[in-house]
Structures are given as structure tokens and as C-alpha cells.
């Protein structure tokens, strides 16, 4: 679990700033996550709901909730998501398909008499109703009376649902939900998803041949997506269809209700993601009007947290201006006219809008160093950095109270502080630390050397050596440990990110981690260098980073270089031994997307386009044609139950290698999905990888 059990997470700050709602298990070995509340004035913590007390510890989730957890890469059990009313007086959550309601002020948890299995329960702002999804229907439960009814029910065939996010929205657009309450609680904006156009793929369990394969809808590159539309349904039963040009803009990126104006805002995008627009919805008619349009010859980025709303009906958005991602804010008319104000400088690259508090916008951004992520605020008082410059930080703010979540290179722990401003009632500013119950790893504290590669790319690089290594005493075999692709950074200024790499270092390796072109945090120009080619720049940057690391640390033995990775990192590892065997001498490829035609539409087409229109881009980025080139040891590891990067990726590469007469190893993981979260599997996988590397690189273990 990466020593995350027992750490507080998933925070929500009450509107008055007095209460922090969060999730945390009871200890570093307890996987069952509980719901807690912290009094931001006194520091008192209260346990609100424990799955053990509710008799649901270790209970199996229903298939919809399992899929939601897989998309979110959720490893823990118990309460892993919750939603509150507007005042944070009640919270709802689902356990094993059962809906619970917790009183956050006076305590007490009760099971609601809803249909089961139920998913994604959410109270309205007033806390009088809880909406949820069951059997594809969007339902609402009246708390006072217990009346439970369907607001929108699927009709007309299988594959239709209301109120759920489709696969690619949850996997690639950072949208895990499919319905949104109106601020007055009188209506709900809900997605209607028709998966009938999406092809069926079948995921089997070869270890249990009596069980039939599981059919899943998977939109691989170039194939039809789910048909997503929107309705507004009132509690009185009126249903209004939302209208926009979904043929030209089929992707529903996100949605929200603007509290000041009382109408929904949609963000929609074209399939090639080069055109993204904000649309305002008339709740009475379902008609839409364009608020803002953004275009890019490569793609328009999806940025978490926007659009957000400010007083006076102003809308917060981000735009690429002057080589950086920057915050812009203005009224609908100002956005439409292109006169919305730019609030952040070119010197920082905005990562995410975290919160709004009155006129103040809280956001995260990086400056010159993408490994450091700081929290900033911008508002009437101008721009302010509210976290240290070093480390990785995030935060929330309400009524002037700030919640700051921080990690740094000093250790693996996460620090959570509640910073309360002075007020007329309490003239002294307050600071309260929220405790972690996580266990400390039985490892030397990672001491990564954060550096930059020489050459054209200047990739941010981390080098980790064994704690016992004396410079000049012995040459160390090298293990490159990248992700190396879009959406995820490995080189960050947080010690917890290096626990596994440090473990590998203690086994006798010098570990080199590099974030090459296309990885987050460096701005739009850097991101778009992988457009049309996911292979060439990524591999070139790993080679450059490795050679630069050897120049900075002469004890690195470049005659014994292994590379390992998972997902895109697994793809990069296989790519490295296939195309650069002169540099990389053994590879471990975990869950690699070997043929991008098999990966999903939204991610793959963003970078490579449609397969029929850009066949050369797909051929250049595929590993299958490179199979005859293999001359180095290669271990393919893949979860048989993976429904994200399906096992066909590794099996097709293995078949191509066999057809070319190239020896290799395949390790199938029975019952494992894209996230190998089972404790015994995760632990033994590390040991097996070390053994493979030692054998393949000819390392003497005596």
C-alpha cells in the first residue's frame, strides 16, 4: 500500500471553516478506511463511521463500485468516497452497495432504505434528499419520510444508465461522477450514457475455467464511444433534455451548477480534443449558449477544478498564454469576448484549481522546477504563495481557514495543517496539525539526488544510491525506473515517492528516474512534444538522462543497465530493450500497452490521432514490429483481469516474439487488475524483479 494506510486523505472543509471531514484508517496495517471529522478550532478528532462497526469491513463491492474504485486506482477498502450537504452537516457514502447517512454534527450513522446495490450517493445542498444510482437508474431518497423513487430509469435496451460516468470519462477525463444537484435541490443534471455503440471485449479467468468470461464495453482507438447526453430532471418529475452539437463535441468533460446564476455549465470537447468549449444551459428549455471556446492544433488540456465560480457570476478557467498554463477569470460575456482577465504570471505553470473562497482562488502550480508543486492564492490582494516553495503541496480554503497538505524530501510522512485566521471572536491566528497513523517504513530515508539531464531535453532526474554505498568503492549496476509518459510524474520533491526505488537501491542498484518530454509540470510546449509519437522522444530522453547520471555519479556501471516500469513505464521498458539494446541490457515491462490500437479512444487519439487517419503514428509507437530485434532479456508481467490495459497487449507481443524466435519470459498475474494491490502479489513481485535483474545482468550475489 506504499505506507499510505493510516494517512488522512480526501479532505473537505466546511463552508464556515470550522470542520475538516476526511478519511483515514485506524492504523498503518488497517486497510478499512473510516470517516472522521476534525474541529478546526479545538483540534478534537471524532470518528464518524467505521466499516467494522457497520459490519461491512472487508465486504465485497457491487460491480459498479468495483469499477469506480479501479478507475480511481483505489487500493484501500472501507469508506473510500463520501459526499456532504452544503453545510457539511451530513455525509453519505456507500459500503458493499448499501447507502449510509452520517450526522457530522451530533454523530450517528444509519442505513438508508434504498435499493441495492447502490452507487455514488450524494445529498442535496439542504441535506433533505440523497440521490444515488441503482441498476442504471438515477434515484432519490427523501431522508425524513424514507420515500425512495426513480427520477430517470433506463428504457430501450441494455447498456443505458443515468447518473454514472462512462469508462473513458473516469479513466481519462478525471470525471468520476455522472450527476450534479442544483444549488436549490429542486433538480439534478444527469448524464444519460448509452454504451450500445461500444464494442464488447471479454476478460476471462483462465485459472477458473468453469467461470465464463466477463463481457466489458471497451472503446479502443478508432472505435465508437458511448453516446453521452444530458437531462435536467426535477424532483417534481419534469425531464428536460440538454441540447448541444454532440456530433461535433461528443465528449462531456465535466459539468457543474453556477450558484450565482442558477444554471448549469458544461465543458464539452471534440473527439480529437482540439476544440473545447464551455456552454451555459437554460434549465427551463435545455438550450445552450457558448461561453468560451479554446482550440489547439495538438489538444486542449483538461485541468482539474475548472470551471469554478466566483461572486458576481465570474467564471474561473485556465488558458495557455505565453508558454504557460494560466488562470483567467471573467463573466460569461468577458469569456465570450476574449477579455477575461489573466490572473497569474507566465513564471508559474498552473496545475489545478483547488478551491474558491469568496473572491479568492486557491490553486497549485510549479515554477522553474516541475518537481516542486506549491499552493498559491490569487484574489483582491493579488498573488500569494501560501505553501513553502520546496515539496509537494495541495490545499483547501473556506471562510479564510486554509487546509494545507504537504510532503517533502525530509521523510515519507504527509503533513496536514489547518491554518485559521484571526477573527473578531478569536483575535489569535490558529494552527492545528492533523495526525497521521501511518507506519514508518523499515527503510533508510530516501536521499534522492534531484538533477537535470544534459542535452536538449533537460529532463528532471532523480538518482538514488544504496545507503551503505561509499563513493568510489564499487561500481553499481543501474536500474532505470521510469513512467516517462503523459499524466504522471515520478520525479517529485516528496520522500514517499522514492520508497520503492530506495528499496531497489538497497539491493545493490543505482536507481535512475527521469521525467522526459510529455510528462506533466513543464507547460504546454513540453507536453506537446510527444504529439504523433509516443515512442521516440520518451526513449531518447531516458537514454540522455542515464548518460547524464553516469557523468554526475561515476560509480554507475553502464555495462549493466536494467529498466523496469508499469503501464506507460512498462511500455517504455520494453521499447528500451527492443530499440536500444546497446544501452539497456534487461527489461521488465509491467502491464505495457504494446499496441496503441488496443488502448482506449480518449487517451490514445489525443496523442496519435485516429488509427485510420494516422497509421504511421501508430506504427511508429507500436512494439509489435520490433519483436525480431529483441536480443536482451525481457520479462512481461500482466494482470489477467486488467480491464484498462488488457492482457492482450502482452500476449500479442509475446506471440510476435515467439514467431521471431526471440526468448523472453511472461508472468501472468491471476485475478490481478491494472493495479496490483494484493499485498502478497505486490511484495513478491518486487522480489521476483530483483532476481530477474540479477540473473539477466550477471550480478554476483555472493
Secondary structure, 3 states (H helix, E strand, C coil): CCCCCCCCEEEEECCCCCEEEEEEECCCCCCEEEEEEEECCCCCEEEEECCCCCCCCCCCCCHHHHHHHHHCCCCCEECCCCEECCCCCEEEEEECCEEEEEECCCCCEEECCCCCCCEEEEECCCCCEEEEEECCEEEEEECCCCCEEEEECCCCCCCEEECCCCHHHHHHCCCCCCEEECCCCCEEEEEEEECCCCCEEEECCCCCCCCCCEEEECCECCCCCCEEEEEEEECCCCEEECCCCCCCCCEEEEEEEECCCCEEEEEEECCCCCEEEEEEECCCCCCEEEEEEEECCCCCCCCCCCCEEEHHHEEEEEEEECCEEEEEEECHHHHHHCCCEECCCCCCEEEEEEEEECCEEEEEEECCCCCCEEEEEEECCEEEECCCCCCEEEEEEECCEEEEEEECCCCCCCEEEEEECCCCCCCCCEEEEECCCCCCCCCCCCCCEEEECCCCCCCEEEEECCCCCCCCCCCEEEEECCCCCCCCCCCCCCHHHHHHHHHHHHCCEEEEEEECCCCCCCCHHHHHHHCCCCCHHHHHHHHHHHHHHHHHCCCEEEEEEEEEEECHHHHHHHHHHHHCCCCCCEEEEECCCCCHHHCEHHHHHHHHCCCCCCHHHHHHHCCHHHHHHCCCEEEEEEECCCCCCCCHHHHHHHHHHHHCCCCCEEEEECCCCCCCCCHHHHHHHHHHHHHHHHHHHCCCCC
